[in-house]
């Protein structure tokens, strides 16, 4: 099922399922490489910081996999909180986001 998330503002267009999948694959490979570098670096005086960074990368990798599942089931690009369409610009920047900006702000404040 093709994804049609409309862009707003001066750059009207669509983020296709293929574009979304490509962005998610890029995010996944980048995060996986970062995680591998953190885990391969051994222990250092900042080991607790590296451990926290590795855990953050693991969480993002889980979010990316969940985004792939949403892409497959057709719910990608829909805010999980308010069911509004997440703007294509947000998905281009943060392809694994679950929420629109307003809901994300409510959840983090």
Rosetta blueprint (number, residue, H / E / L):
1 X L
2 X L
3 X L
4 X L
5 X E
6 X E
7 X L
8 X L
9 X L
10 X L
11 X L
12 X L
13 X L
14 X E
15 X E
16 X L
17 X H
18 X H
19 X H
20 X H
21 X H
22 X H
23 X H
24 X H
25 X H
26 X H
27 X H
28 X H
29 X H
30 X H
31 X H
32 X H
33 X H
34 X H
35 X H
36 X H
37 X H
38 X H
39 X H
40 X H
41 X L
42 X L
43 X L
44 X L
45 X L
46 X L
47 X H
48 X H
49 X H
50 X H
51 X H
52 X H
53 X H
54 X H
55 X H
56 X H
57 X H
58 X H
59 X H
60 X H
61 X H
62 X H
63 X H
64 X H
65 X H
66 X H
67 X H
68 X H
69 X H
70 X H
71 X H
72 X H
73 X H
74 X L
75 X L
76 X L
77 X L
78 X E
79 X L
80 X L
81 X L
82 X L
83 X L
84 X L
85 X E
86 X L
87 X L
88 X H
89 X H
90 X H
91 X H
92 X H
93 X H
94 X L
95 X L
96 X L
97 X L
98 X L
99 X L
100 X L
101 X H
102 X H
103 X H
104 X H
105 X H
106 X H
107 X H
108 X H
109 X L
